[in-house]
Amino acid sequence: MPQLELVATVIWAGTALFGLYLMFAWLSQGGLRRQVTRVTLFPASLLFAHPTLASIGLAVWIAFVFTMRVSYAWIGFGALSASVLLGFVMLTRWLESGSGRHARGAEQQFPARIIATHGVIGLATFALVLIASTLATNHH
């Protein structure tokens, strides 16, 4: 198993752990029940699509690591890319609400350090998976 693919997998899993922490923090603070209006910065579809796409991408990426089928690498990267875009949407909405200070729902309880760590590690994951996928394509 090539090292870059393994590093990307481990970092992706680390990103997922920070994301799980944020999801559990949100759920433990009331989640959807704390949203005071039907129009919200954080609709359920956004909150659940982000980790779902990332999890699907990670599963396909792990299939790539074990089989070295390049198509799996790019499918995993595609799912990761969609998840990153949704994560960026959530980050900008959270920042628009005053870094959580003016958020009205459970998202106001999100620790800024965890959000920053999740985002930075997520960007590192994106870069590593892109590089590994490109290298796998070139070597195939």
Phi, psi and omega in degrees: 000122180298147185293318183300318179296321179292317178299315179299321179295315181295317180292322177299317178296322177296319176300318179298323179296317176296321177296320177297321177301313180297319180296315179293323176298317180295314180294321181291339178267010176112342176050232182297331181294337181272355178287122188276343179228162178285333175267118186223157175289339184234075178293154183303323180300322178289314183296329182263334179291322181303303180289332179294313178297319179295321180292318177298314179300317179296318179298316179292322178298317178298321175300320177298314182301321181279330184254338185060028174279117186299327179299325177294323179299314183286327175294316177299318178295322178298315178295320177297318180299316178297319179296319178298317179299316178294322177297320177296320176300313180296319179298313181295324177293322179293319178293322177299332180275013177086040182055038176092345183294327181252008177294147186257346184250201182296339181294345178292344180272359182294126176287126184301323181296321180291319178298315180296316180297314179301317181292316181293316179293326176297319177293322176296320177300313179305312181295315181296318180292321176298313180297313181296320179294318179295315179296320178296322178294317181293329181272354184272000000 
